C-alpha cells in the first residue's frame, strides 16, 4: 500500500509539478463554462473540447521548459511567427479578407501566433535594457510592435491588431515607460485617426464604428447585432432563464452566438449571478498572473507573465464592452467562452509560459 501511494505521488509530481494548480483550476472552470454555453445552443462542443485538449497539452509542454530556454528562443519564435503572417497574403482566405491559412487538417489564423510570440520578444528585448527604457529602446520596441500590427491590420483584422499592439504596450509600461510617452502616442493616434478612417478602414469596419455611436439608426441592419445582444443580456435578469432556455440564440435573433456574442448567451441563461461568477474567474486569472510576475526574480519572466495577464484582461474588457454596446464590435472573442481554435490553443499556450516562468528561475536571475 505504501509503495502504491509512493508511485501515485511520483506520477502526480511528474505530471503536475510545473503547473500552478489554482491558475489551471480557474482556466478549467472557464472552459467548462464555455462548453456549457456551446452545448446550450447546439454548438460544436466536441470540436471545441478537442481544441481545449490541444491547448492544455501545449500548456503542459511549455510549462516544463526552462525559462532560460524560452528566453533564448524568443527572437527565433518571433521571427518564425512572422512567416505565416506574410504567407496569408499569398494563400490566405477569409470572409472579410485574408486571415486564415488552410493547412488541410485545420485552419490556422497566423495573427493569433503573435499574441504568444510578441510578448516573448518584448520581454527578451526590454529585460536587457536600462530601466526606464531610453528613447532608442522605446523606438526599437515600437518597430517590433508596429510591424506585425500593421500586417494584421491590413488583412484586415482590427480587433487582433489592437490586442497585439496592447501586448507590446503593456510590456513597455511594465518595464517602466514614462507616461509622457503615452501622451505622445495618444496624440499621434489622434492625428492618424482621420487618415486611418479614409485610407485604411474597410466599409464594414466603418459601419461598426457608426453602429456603435448610433445603433438605433439602422435597427434591422447594421444595428441589429448590438441591439439583440443588449436584449439578451437584459432579459437574463438576476438569475437568468436557465441553461438551454435562452431564446435570443435559439430563435436566431442573436448573431454569432457561438463566437463574438457567446457571452451574451451566458448572460441570458445564467443572469447577473452567472456573469459575476465568470467575471470573478477572469479577475482571478489576471490577478494570479500579476502575483506570479511580482514574485519572479527574473526580469524576462516578470515582463512576460505580467503582459500575459494584462492582455488576458483586455480580451475580457473588449468583448464585454463590445456585447454591451460600450465599445465598437471589433470581432474579439471572449477568452475560453467563445468558440475558436487557434485563439483557444494560443491562449492556453501563453499560460504555459506563465507557469514555466513561475516554476523555473535562471541561475543568474536579472
C-alpha positions in Angstrom: 0.0 0.0 0.0 2.8 2.4 0.9 4.6 1.6 -2.3 1.4 2.2 -4.3 1.0 5.6 -2.7 4.6 6.5 -3.4 4.1 5.6 -7.1 0.9 7.6 -7.2 2.8 10.6 -5.6 5.6 10.2 -8.2 3.2 10.2 -11.1 1.4 13.2 -9.7 4.7 15.0 -9.2 5.8 14.2 -12.7 2.6 15.5 -14.4 1.7 18.4 -12.1 4.9 19.7 -10.5 5.3 22.5 -13.1 1.7 23.6 -13.1 0.2 26.3 -11.0 -2.9 24.4 -9.8 -5.0 27.4 -8.8 -4.5 29.0 -12.2 -5.2 25.7 -14.0 -8.3 25.2 -12.0 -9.7 28.7 -12.9 -8.9 28.1 -16.6 -10.6 24.7 -16.5 -13.7 26.2 -14.9 -13.8 28.8 -17.7 -13.5 26.1 -20.3 -16.4 24.2 -18.7 -18.5 27.4 -18.8 -17.6 27.8 -22.5 -18.6 24.2 -23.3 -21.9 24.7 -21.4 -22.7 27.7 -23.5 -21.9 25.9 -26.7 -24.0 22.9 -25.7 -27.0 25.1 -24.8 -27.1 26.5 -28.4 -26.2 23.1 -30.1 -22.7 24.4 -31.0 -19.7 22.3 -31.9 -18.9 21.1 -28.3 -16.8 18.1 -29.3 -14.6 20.2 -31.6 -14.1 22.8 -29.0 -13.3 20.2 -26.4 -10.6 18.8 -28.6 -9.1 22.2 -29.1 -9.1 22.8 -25.4 -7.3 19.4 -25.1 -4.7 20.6 -27.6 -4.3 23.8 -25.7 -3.9 22.1 -22.3 -1.3 19.8 -23.9 0.6 22.9 -25.2 0.3 24.5 -21.7 1.7 21.4 -20.0 4.6 21.1 -22.5 5.6 24.7 -22.3 5.4 24.7 -18.5 8.2 22.2 -18.4 10.7 24.3 -20.5 13.3 26.2 -18.5 12.8 29.9 -18.7 16.4 30.4 -19.9 15.5 28.3 -22.9 12.3 30.3 -23.6 14.3 33.5 -23.3 16.9 32.3 -25.8 14.3 31.1 -28.2 12.2 34.3 -28.1 13.8 36.1 -31.1 13.5 33.0 -33.2 9.9 32.3 -32.2 9.0 35.9 -33.0 10.7 35.8 -36.4 9.2 32.5 -37.4 5.7 33.7 -36.4 6.0 36.5 -38.9 6.4 34.0 -41.8 2.8 32.7 -41.8 1.6 36.2 -41.2 3.2 37.1 -44.5 2.1 33.9 -46.2 -1.5 34.7 -45.5 -1.3 37.5 -48.1 -0.4 34.9 -50.8 -2.5 31.9 -50.0 -4.8 33.2 -47.2 -8.6 33.0 -47.1 -11.4 34.5 -45.0 -14.8 36.1 -45.1 -13.6 39.7 -44.7 -10.2 39.4 -46.1 -7.1 37.2 -45.9 -6.8 36.0 -42.3 -6.6 32.2 -42.4 -4.2 29.5 -43.8 -5.9 26.3 -44.9 -3.5 23.5 -43.7 -5.8 20.7 -44.8 -6.4 19.3 -41.4 -7.4 22.6 -39.8 -7.3 26.4 -40.5 -4.6 28.4 -38.9 -5.0 32.1 -38.0 -1.4 33.4 -38.1 -2.2 36.6 -36.3 -3.0 34.6 -33.1 0.6 33.4 -33.0 1.7 37.0 -32.4 -0.3 37.1 -29.2 2.2 34.5 -28.0 5.4 35.5 -29.7 5.3 39.3 -29.3 5.2 39.3 -25.5 8.1 36.9 -25.5 10.1 39.1 -27.9 9.3 42.3 -25.9 10.3 40.7 -22.7 13.5 39.4 -24.2 14.4 42.8 -25.6 13.4 45.0 -22.7 14.8 42.9 -19.9 18.3 43.8 -21.1 17.6 47.5 -21.3 18.2 50.1 -18.6 15.0 51.0 -16.8 13.1 53.0 -17.6 13.6 52.4 -21.3 15.6 55.0 -23.1 14.2 56.7 -26.3 16.2 54.5 -28.6 14.9 51.3 -26.8 11.3 52.7 -27.0 11.6 53.4 -30.7 13.0 49.9 -31.4 10.2 48.3 -29.3 7.7 50.4 -31.3 9.1 48.8 -34.6 8.8 45.4 -33.1 5.2 46.1 -32.2 4.2 48.1 -35.2 5.5 45.7 -37.9 3.2 42.8 -37.2 0.4 45.1 -36.0 0.3 46.8 -39.4 0.4 43.4 -41.2 -2.6 42.2 -39.2 -4.5 45.5 -39.7 -4.1 45.2 -43.4 -5.7 41.7 -43.5 -7.9 43.5 -42.3 -8.3 42.4 -38.6 -8.7 45.5 -36.4 -9.5 43.5 -33.2 -6.5 41.3 -33.2 -4.2 44.2 -34.3 -5.4 46.1 -31.3 -4.7 43.2 -28.9 -1.3 42.6 -30.4 -0.4 46.3 -30.0 -1.8 46.2 -26.4 0.5 43.3 -25.5 3.6 45.3 -26.7 2.4 48.5 -24.9 1.8 46.6 -21.6 5.4 45.2 -21.8 6.7 48.7 -22.2 4.6 50.0 -19.3 5.8 47.2 -17.0 9.3 48.0 -18.0 8.8 51.5 -16.6 7.9 53.5 -19.6 7.4 57.2 -18.8 3.8 58.3 -19.0 4.7 61.2 -21.3 5.5 58.6 -24.0 1.9 57.5 -23.8 0.7 61.1 -24.1 2.8 61.4 -27.3 1.4 58.1 -28.6 -2.2 59.2 -28.0 -1.5 62.5 -29.7 -0.1 60.7 -32.7 -3.2 58.4 -32.8 -5.5 61.4 -32.7 -3.7 62.8 -35.7 -3.6 59.5 -37.6 -7.3 58.6 -36.9 -8.7 60.6 -39.8 -6.1 59.1 -42.1 -7.0 55.6 -41.0 -10.7 56.3 -41.4 -10.4 57.4 -45.0 -7.4 55.3 -46.0 -7.2 52.0 -44.1 -10.6 51.0 -42.7 -12.9 48.9 -44.9 -16.6 49.9 -45.2 -17.8 47.2 -42.8 -15.3 48.5 -40.2 -16.6 52.0 -40.6 -20.2 50.6 -40.2 -19.2 49.0 -36.9 -18.0 52.3 -35.6 -21.0 54.2 -36.8 -23.3 51.5 -35.4 -21.5 51.8 -32.0 -22.3 55.5 -32.0 -25.9 55.3 -33.4 -27.2 51.7 -33.2 -30.8 52.7 -33.4 -30.3 54.4 -36.8 -30.5 51.0 -38.6 -32.1 48.5 -36.1 -32.8 45.9 -38.8 -29.4 46.3 -40.5 -26.0 47.3 -39.0 -27.5 47.9 -35.6 -29.2 44.5 -35.3 -26.3 42.7 -33.7 -25.7 45.0 -30.8 -29.4 45.6 -30.2 -30.1 41.9 -29.9 -27.1 41.4 -27.7 -28.4 44.0 -25.3 -31.8 42.3 -25.3 -30.2 39.0 -24.5 -28.2 40.5 -21.6 -31.1 42.4 -20.2 -33.6 39.6 -20.4 -31.4 37.4 -18.3 -32.1 39.5 -15.2 -30.6 38.4 -11.9 -30.8 34.6 -12.1 -31.2 34.0 -15.9 -33.7 32.0 -17.8 -32.0 28.7 -17.2 -29.4 26.6 -19.0 -30.7 26.0 -22.6 -33.7 28.2 -22.0 -32.4 31.3 -23.8 -34.4 32.5 -26.8 -32.2 35.1 -28.5 -29.8 32.5 -29.8 -32.1 29.5 -30.3 -34.6 31.6 -32.3 -31.7 33.1 -34.3 -32.2 36.7 -33.2 -28.7 36.9 -31.8 -26.0 36.5 -34.5 -22.6 34.9 -34.0 -23.8 33.4 -30.7 -21.1 30.8 -30.6 -18.2 33.3 -31.2 -18.4 37.0 -30.7 -21.6 37.1 -28.7 -21.2 33.8 -26.7 -21.1 35.8 -23.5 -24.5 37.3 -24.3 -25.9 33.8 -24.3 -24.3 33.1 -20.9 -25.8 36.4 -19.6 -29.3 35.5 -20.8 -29.2 31.9 -19.5 -27.4 32.4 -16.2 -28.2 36.1 -15.4 -26.1 38.5 -13.4 -25.2 35.8 -10.9 -23.6 33.7 -13.7 -21.9 36.7 -15.2 -20.5 37.7 -11.8 -19.1 34.2 -11.2 -17.4 34.1 -14.6 -16.1 37.6 -14.3 -14.6 36.7 -10.9 -12.8 33.8 -12.6 -11.4 36.2 -15.2 -10.2 38.6 -12.5 -8.7 35.7 -10.5 -6.7 34.6 -13.6 -5.5 38.1 -14.2 -4.6 38.7 -10.5 -2.8 35.3 -10.3 -0.6 36.2 -13.3 0.3 39.6 -11.8 1.1 37.9 -8.4 3.3 35.4 -10.2 5.0 38.3 -12.0 5.6 40.1 -8.8 7.3 37.0 -7.2 9.7 36.4 -10.1 13.4 37.1 -9.7 13.9 37.3 -13.5 13.3 40.5 -15.5 12.3 38.5 -18.5 9.8 36.4 -16.5 8.3 39.5 -14.8 7.6 41.2 -18.2 6.3 38.1 -19.9 3.9 37.0 -17.1 2.7 40.5 -16.3 2.0 41.2 -20.0 0.1 37.9 -20.4 -2.1 38.6 -17.5 -2.9 42.2 -18.6 -3.6 41.2 -22.2 -6.0 38.5 -21.0 -7.8 41.2 -19.0 -8.1 43.3 -22.2 -9.7 40.4 -24.0 -12.4 40.3 -21.4 -12.8 44.1 -21.3 -13.1 44.5 -25.1 -15.5 41.6 -25.6 -17.6 42.7 -22.6 -17.7 46.2 -23.8 -18.5 45.1 -27.3 -21.5 42.9 -26.5 -22.9 45.6 -24.1 -22.6 48.5 -26.6 -19.9 50.2 -24.6 -17.3 49.6 -27.4 -17.5 49.1 -31.1 -17.9 45.5 -32.4 -14.3 44.5 -33.5 -14.6 40.7 -33.6 -12.7 40.0 -30.3 -13.9 36.7 -28.7 -14.4 36.2 -25.0 -11.5 34.1 -23.9 -12.3 30.4 -23.3 -16.0 31.1 -23.6 -16.3 31.8 -27.4 -15.8 29.1 -29.9 -12.4 29.2 -31.6 -9.5 27.0 -32.5 -6.2 28.9 -32.9 -7.3 31.5 -30.3 -8.0 28.9 -27.6 -4.8 27.0 -28.2 -2.6 30.1 -28.3 -4.3 31.5 -25.2 -3.7 28.3 -23.2 -0.2 28.0 -24.5 0.5 31.5 -23.2 -0.4 30.4 -19.7 2.1 27.5 -20.2 4.7 30.3 -20.5 3.4 31.8 -17.3 3.8 28.5 -15.4 7.3 28.0 -16.9 8.3 31.4 -15.6 6.9 30.5 -12.2 8.5 27.1 -11.9 11.9 27.7 -13.4 14.3 30.6 -12.5 17.6 31.1 -14.2 20.8 30.6 -12.2 21.7 34.3 -12.6 18.3 36.0 -12.4 18.3 39.5 -13.9 
